[in-house]
Amino acid sequence: MKSLLVSATEFEIAPFLSHFGLKSGLNYLNGNQIVVLITGVGMVATAFSMGNILATDKFDFAVNAGIAGSFSTDIELGEVVIVTGDCFSELGAMDGQSFLPIEELGFGKSVFTPLQGGPLEGLYSTHKGVRGITVNCVHGDDMEIASISERLNPAVETMEGAAFFYSCDQVGLPSAQLRSISNYVERRDKSRWNIPLAIEMLNRRLINIYTAI
């Protein structure tokens, strides 16, 4: 079996890599192949990196792992969730104060759901499923947060998730996006963030998942 593990930064999955002695690129784990892909931050970097590797290699499944901000305080800091649907929330046009998604314009698709299958099936029943949005600029303004919450009702936001799902969708690749909550989406206040906890809990989960595969 061959899997693709995708992260925007090596920092986010460093404890997992260290635990198993893995590095960026092709590795072998428990008799299986695992390719670690560090894309860089943002949807453009993610789409470019995913396109490159999926054009030349085939995988049984792909996992996107990283930290995220949560719109909901019902999700605790450090909690690991699975994204069941993601959206390019900025892909469209403004018509005065109204936003027109690309679907209404007739130019494409902005919402993507993962293809489930194989070893990933269990992840969707053992993790809290949430809706995500993917953004170029993370939210930090009260009015904009209220507006996006009313329009899309997302639970989490990232800068890569929908690009990951889009890439997997293009080649019919089963996928899962795991996110550990590092902060709440609000006015930017890093004193309220807990990135170390989010990293710790995410990597614990990844170690458990890949030990069982």
TORKOL-4160 file (C-alpha; in steps of 0.2 Angstrom, whole numbers, padded with zeros to 4 digits, m for minus):
213
<pt num="1" X="0000" Y="0000" Z="0000"/>
<pt num="2" X="0006" Y="0017" Z="m0004"/>
<pt num="3" X="0000" Y="0033" Z="0004"/>
<pt num="4" X="0003" Y="0052" Z="0003"/>
<pt num="5" X="0005" Y="0062" Z="0018"/>
<pt num="6" X="0003" Y="0081" Z="0015"/>
<pt num="7" X="0007" Y="0095" Z="0026"/>
<pt num="8" X="0009" Y="0114" Z="0023"/>
<pt num="9" X="0025" Y="0114" Z="0034"/>
<pt num="10" X="0036" Y="0101" Z="0041"/>
<pt num="11" X="0034" Y="0110" Z="0058"/>
<pt num="12" X="0016" Y="0103" Z="0060"/>
<pt num="13" X="0021" Y="0085" Z="0058"/>
<pt num="14" X="0038" Y="0085" Z="0065"/>
<pt num="15" X="0035" Y="0074" Z="0080"/>
<pt num="16" X="0027" Y="0061" Z="0069"/>
<pt num="17" X="0042" Y="0061" Z="0057"/>
<pt num="18" X="0054" Y="0060" Z="0071"/>
<pt num="19" X="0044" Y="0046" Z="0079"/>
<pt num="20" X="0045" Y="0035" Z="0064"/>
<pt num="21" X="0062" Y="0041" Z="0057"/>
<pt num="22" X="0054" Y="0048" Z="0041"/>
<pt num="23" X="0059" Y="0062" Z="0030"/>
<pt num="24" X="0051" Y="0072" Z="0016"/>
<pt num="25" X="0049" Y="0061" Z="0000"/>
<pt num="26" X="0048" Y="0042" Z="m0001"/>
<pt num="27" X="0049" Y="0032" Z="0015"/>
<pt num="28" X="0044" Y="0014" Z="0021"/>
<pt num="29" X="0034" Y="0011" Z="0036"/>
<pt num="30" X="0027" Y="m0006" Z="0042"/>
<pt num="31" X="0030" Y="m0013" Z="0025"/>
<pt num="32" X="0020" Y="0001" Z="0016"/>
<pt num="33" X="0026" Y="0016" Z="0006"/>
<pt num="34" X="0023" Y="0033" Z="0013"/>
<pt num="35" X="0027" Y="0049" Z="0003"/>
<pt num="36" X="0028" Y="0064" Z="0014"/>
<pt num="37" X="0024" Y="0080" Z="0004"/>
<pt num="38" X="0028" Y="0097" Z="0012"/>
<pt num="39" X="0019" Y="0109" Z="0000"/>
<pt num="40" X="0022" Y="0127" Z="0008"/>
<pt num="41" X="0008" Y="0138" Z="0015"/>
<pt num="42" X="m0007" Y="0142" Z="0005"/>
<pt num="43" X="m0019" Y="0135" Z="m0008"/>
<pt num="44" X="m0008" Y="0140" Z="m0023"/>
<pt num="45" X="0007" Y="0131" Z="m0016"/>
<pt num="46" X="m0003" Y="0116" Z="m0011"/>
<pt num="47" X="m0012" Y="0114" Z="m0028"/>
<pt num="48" X="0005" Y="0116" Z="m0037"/>
<pt num="49" X="0014" Y="0103" Z="m0026"/>
<pt num="50" X="m0001" Y="0091" Z="m0027"/>
<pt num="51" X="m0002" Y="0093" Z="m0046"/>
<pt num="52" X="0016" Y="0089" Z="m0048"/>
<pt num="53" X="0016" Y="0073" Z="m0038"/>
<pt num="54" X="m0001" Y="0066" Z="m0044"/>
<pt num="55" X="0005" Y="0069" Z="m0062"/>
<pt num="56" X="0019" Y="0056" Z="m0059"/>
<pt num="57" X="0014" Y="0045" Z="m0045"/>
<pt num="58" X="m0001" Y="0035" Z="m0039"/>
<pt num="59" X="m0007" Y="0032" Z="m0022"/>
<pt num="60" X="m0020" Y="0022" Z="m0012"/>
<pt num="61" X="m0025" Y="0036" Z="m0001"/>
<pt num="62" X="m0019" Y="0053" Z="0004"/>
<pt num="63" X="m0020" Y="0062" Z="0021"/>
<pt num="64" X="m0018" Y="0081" Z="0024"/>
<pt num="65" X="m0013" Y="0085" Z="0042"/>
<pt num="66" X="m0011" Y="0102" Z="0050"/>
<pt num="67" X="m0017" Y="0115" Z="0062"/>
<pt num="68" X="m0033" Y="0126" Z="0060"/>
<pt num="69" X="m0043" Y="0139" Z="0067"/>
<pt num="70" X="m0061" Y="0136" Z="0074"/>
<pt num="71" X="m0076" Y="0147" Z="0072"/>
<pt num="72" X="m0084" Y="0136" Z="0086"/>
<pt num="73" X="m0079" Y="0136" Z="0104"/>
<pt num="74" X="m0088" Y="0119" Z="0105"/>
<pt num="75" X="m0072" Y="0112" Z="0098"/>
<pt num="76" X="m0058" Y="0113" Z="0111"/>
<pt num="77" X="m0041" Y="0119" Z="0108"/>
<pt num="78" X="m0030" Y="0104" Z="0103"/>
<pt num="79" X="m0045" Y="0094" Z="0097"/>
<pt num="80" X="m0042" Y="0084" Z="0081"/>
<pt num="81" X="m0057" Y="0085" Z="0069"/>
<pt num="82" X="m0059" Y="0078" Z="0051"/>
<pt num="83" X="m0065" Y="0089" Z="0038"/>
<pt num="84" X="m0080" Y="0082" Z="0028"/>
<pt num="85" X="m0082" Y="0096" Z="0016"/>
<pt num="86" X="m0071" Y="0111" Z="0011"/>
<pt num="87" X="m0074" Y="0127" Z="0001"/>
<pt num="88" X="m0064" Y="0140" Z="m0008"/>
<pt num="89" X="m0074" Y="0153" Z="0001"/>
<pt num="90" X="m0067" Y="0168" Z="m0009"/>
<pt num="91" X="m0070" Y="0161" Z="m0026"/>
<pt num="92" X="m0083" Y="0171" Z="m0034"/>
<pt num="93" X="m0088" Y="0189" Z="m0036"/>
<pt num="94" X="m0095" Y="0203" Z="m0026"/>
<pt num="95" X="m0111" Y="0211" Z="m0032"/>
<pt num="96" X="m0113" Y="0226" Z="m0020"/>
<pt num="97" X="m0113" Y="0219" Z="m0003"/>
<pt num="98" X="m0118" Y="0202" Z="m0009"/>
<pt num="99" X="m0106" Y="0188" Z="m0013"/>
<pt num="100" X="m0109" Y="0177" Z="m0029"/>
<pt num="101" X="m0100" Y="0160" Z="m0028"/>
<pt num="102" X="m0092" Y="0153" Z="m0043"/>
<pt num="103" X="m0106" Y="0141" Z="m0045"/>
<pt num="104" X="m0119" Y="0155" Z="m0048"/>
<pt num="105" X="m0107" Y="0163" Z="m0061"/>
<pt num="106" X="m0107" Y="0147" Z="m0070"/>
<pt num="107" X="m0088" Y="0146" Z="m0070"/>
<pt num="108" X="m0084" Y="0131" Z="m0059"/>
<pt num="109" X="m0085" Y="0123" Z="m0042"/>
<pt num="110" X="m0080" Y="0129" Z="m0025"/>
<pt num="111" X="m0086" Y="0115" Z="m0013"/>
<pt num="112" X="m0077" Y="0099" Z="m0012"/>
<pt num="113" X="m0080" Y="0083" Z="m0002"/>
<pt num="114" X="m0067" Y="0069" Z="0000"/>
<pt num="115" X="m0069" Y="0052" Z="m0008"/>
<pt num="116" X="m0069" Y="0040" Z="0006"/>
<pt num="117" X="m0062" Y="0022" Z="0005"/>
<pt num="118" X="m0050" Y="0009" Z="0011"/>
<pt num="119" X="m0040" Y="0012" Z="0027"/>
<pt num="120" X="m0048" Y="0030" Z="0028"/>
<pt num="121" X="m0065" Y="0023" Z="0031"/>
<pt num="122" X="m0063" Y="0022" Z="0050"/>
<pt num="123" X="m0056" Y="0039" Z="0052"/>
<pt num="124" X="m0073" Y="0047" Z="0047"/>
<pt num="125" X="m0082" Y="0037" Z="0061"/>
<pt num="126" X="m0070" Y="0040" Z="0075"/>
<pt num="127" X="m0067" Y="0059" Z="0073"/>
<pt num="128" X="m0078" Y="0074" Z="0074"/>
<pt num="129" X="m0084" Y="0079" Z="0056"/>
<pt num="130" X="m0084" Y="0097" Z="0052"/>
<pt num="131" X="m0086" Y="0109" Z="0038"/>
<pt num="132" X="m0071" Y="0119" Z="0033"/>
<pt num="133" X="m0067" Y="0134" Z="0022"/>
<pt num="134" X="m0050" Y="0138" Z="0014"/>
<pt num="135" X="m0044" Y="0156" Z="0013"/>
<pt num="136" X="m0030" Y="0167" Z="0007"/>
<pt num="137" X="m0032" Y="0178" Z="0022"/>
<pt num="138" X="m0037" Y="0171" Z="0039"/>
<pt num="139" X="m0051" Y="0180" Z="0047"/>
<pt num="140" X="m0048" Y="0193" Z="0061"/>
<pt num="141" X="m0061" Y="0206" Z="0059"/>
<pt num="142" X="m0078" Y="0204" Z="0069"/>
<pt num="143" X="m0089" Y="0210" Z="0054"/>
<pt num="144" X="m0080" Y="0198" Z="0042"/>
<pt num="145" X="m0081" Y="0184" Z="0054"/>
<pt num="146" X="m0100" Y="0187" Z="0056"/>
<pt num="147" X="m0102" Y="0188" Z="0037"/>
<pt num="148" X="m0093" Y="0172" Z="0033"/>
<pt num="149" X="m0102" Y="0163" Z="0047"/>
<pt num="150" X="m0119" Y="0168" Z="0041"/>
<pt num="151" X="m0115" Y="0164" Z="0023"/>
<pt num="152" X="m0106" Y="0147" Z="0025"/>
<pt num="153" X="m0107" Y="0142" Z="0043"/>
<pt num="154" X="m0090" Y="0134" Z="0043"/>
<pt num="155" X="m0083" Y="0126" Z="0059"/>
<pt num="156" X="m0064" Y="0128" Z="0054"/>
<pt num="157" X="m0053" Y="0138" Z="0042"/>
<pt num="158" X="m0037" Y="0133" Z="0034"/>
<pt num="159" X="m0026" Y="0140" Z="0020"/>
<pt num="160" X="m0024" Y="0123" Z="0011"/>
<pt num="161" X="m0039" Y="0111" Z="0013"/>
<pt num="162" X="m0050" Y="0114" Z="m0002"/>
<pt num="163" X="m0034" Y="0114" Z="m0013"/>
<pt num="164" X="m0030" Y="0097" Z="m0006"/>
<pt num="165" X="m0047" Y="0090" Z="m0009"/>
<pt num="166" X="m0048" Y="0098" Z="m0026"/>
<pt num="167" X="m0032" Y="0089" Z="m0031"/>
<pt num="168" X="m0038" Y="0072" Z="m0025"/>
<pt num="169" X="m0055" Y="0074" Z="m0033"/>
<pt num="170" X="m0047" Y="0077" Z="m0050"/>
<pt num="171" X="m0038" Y="0060" Z="m0049"/>
<pt num="172" X="m0051" Y="0050" Z="m0039"/>
<pt num="173" X="m0040" Y="0048" Z="m0024"/>
<pt num="174" X="m0048" Y="0043" Z="m0007"/>
<pt num="175" X="m0043" Y="0057" Z="0005"/>
<pt num="176" X="m0044" Y="0063" Z="0023"/>
<pt num="177" X="m0040" Y="0080" Z="0030"/>
<pt num="178" X="m0036" Y="0080" Z="0049"/>
<pt num="179" X="m0035" Y="0097" Z="0058"/>
<pt num="180" X="m0030" Y="0100" Z="0076"/>
<pt num="181" X="m0037" Y="0117" Z="0083"/>
<pt num="182" X="m0024" Y="0129" Z="0088"/>
<pt num="183" X="m0035" Y="0145" Z="0090"/>
<pt num="184" X="m0052" Y="0152" Z="0088"/>
<pt num="185" X="m0056" Y="0163" Z="0074"/>
<pt num="186" X="m0058" Y="0180" Z="0081"/>
<pt num="187" X="m0048" Y="0196" Z="0083"/>
<pt num="188" X="m0030" Y="0191" Z="0081"/>
<pt num="189" X="m0023" Y="0188" Z="0099"/>
<pt num="190" X="m0009" Y="0175" Z="0099"/>
<pt num="191" X="m0009" Y="0175" Z="0118"/>
<pt num="192" X="m0025" Y="0165" Z="0117"/>
<pt num="193" X="m0018" Y="0152" Z="0104"/>
<pt num="194" X="m0011" Y="0135" Z="0109"/>
<pt num="195" X="0000" Y="0129" Z="0094"/>
<pt num="196" X="0011" Y="0117" Z="0105"/>
<pt num="197" X="m0005" Y="0108" Z="0111"/>
<pt num="198" X="m0012" Y="0107" Z="0093"/>
<pt num="199" X="0004" Y="0100" Z="0087"/>
<pt num="200" X="0006" Y="0088" Z="0101"/>
<pt num="201" X="m0012" Y="0081" Z="0099"/>
<pt num="202" X="m0011" Y="0080" Z="0080"/>
<pt num="203" X="0005" Y="0070" Z="0080"/>
<pt num="204" X="m0002" Y="0058" Z="0093"/>
<pt num="205" X="m0016" Y="0055" Z="0082"/>
<pt num="206" X="m0005" Y="0053" Z="0066"/>
<pt num="207" X="0006" Y="0041" Z="0075"/>
<pt num="208" X="m0009" Y="0030" Z="0081"/>
<pt num="209" X="m0016" Y="0030" Z="0063"/>
<pt num="210" X="0000" Y="0025" Z="0054"/>
<pt num="211" X="0004" Y="0012" Z="0068"/>
<pt num="212" X="m0013" Y="0004" Z="0064"/>
<pt num="213" X="m0012" Y="0004" Z="0045"/>
